[in-house]
């Protein structure tokens, strides 16, 4: 049954980004930490969010923003996608620091490297899942926007003890990203899928053993989908958001494609979704350059599955009716509580794959009027559907846990003047500087300590006249040690004395100059 709809304009999408009606148009996604090796600066790791865009072969997609990261991923041929668990959210934020290139975020988080078995780039030993990837494709959006990176999984390393747990339990270990904006810190609120799989999940099973010396089980990508590797394969595939794409054919008739995977986010362009190149939807998108993303909820699960059967008179047979178009010519689905109007910016065929990535901007939305009365969007997020792979790679449905849908403030990196820990490409390093200013203003650091750290960074990153060895390596060690102390002291005020004691060791030192 459809409800009265409220229209959201393209201007509202930008100016009211914290409002429920706009937040409803994006879907939480899995938080990851990609690790890449820069030939000049060494390992780089930073928190982003990711989506699955292909199962066989398994492809994952994410975006990077800073100029250094974009250049690194353009050059790199491999990387690791490390997936933390919800108890490691503070570590996740630490890896998001906009620290100078050359500082290893894995060290700042207090973690250790995990040697990979197929590629040379290491993962992170402490996280439960590491996906070794070879770069399949990159898509550079218009500057200063992000670079979209697609990786093919060529190896999976997973905590062996997870393989003996039910799928529901494992799903609930992984944090989701961008449940909603937190206006107090500029951070995104973490959430997790509840593991509520329909039908009921299988009971725990006996695991394959103790794993290797790190407690890990490893499977090569080429062997991932063999039956004996079911337990590894299903846990290597992130939960995938489910929705329906509505397009117009050459005669102006609406066509619907049930789909899942990709990313629906806040940063523009906010939609990156996979579409099979042999589908009607792909041809329609090429022709019209527009579509509607109708977001389904758990009450529409049977409707969604009926539409997948592609029966004659599909809309009516599936229990859906068309919603009169608003911003674009394509109609939405009246029964869906959220319909997002999208304009295609780019359709990127992925080389060697049977799908394309559709990149689009949101130009409006239609939402149930009652959504406007919600204090935040969390109750609606708990109804969104996620495709979850279970034993035998059989799809089941997962949903968010209301208890874990939270916008509780998290310790921030960056400044409240600057939007929290996330700086964005046009302000790279500025967030770090603003954070240092704020620490001085708040009395955590003295001006002398501020200028000491800035001096170290200035010589460490100085272009054209880099500090000679062994000074450069010494600066790297100093910055790593003091920044590691600072990010954790920022979460525990009692530890600031360690920062002061360390910096006091270098009073009055002299500096090299070219």
Helices and strands as residue ranges (DSSP letters): E 5-9, H 10-15, H 20-23, E 29-38, E 42-54, E 59-64, H 67-75, E 78-83, G 86-88, H 89-95, H 105-108, E 113-114, E 123-124, E 129-140, E 147-159, G 160-164, H 167-171, E 175-177, E 191-192, E 216-220, G 221-223, G 227-229, H 230-236, E 240-248, E 254-260, E 263-264, E 271-276, H 280-288, E 290-295, G 298-300, H 301-308, H 314-317, E 322-323, E 332-333, E 338-349, E 355-368, G 369-373, H 378-381, E 386-390, G 391-393, E 394-398, G 402-404, G 425-427, H 430-441, H 447-461, H 471-489, G 493-495, H 496-504
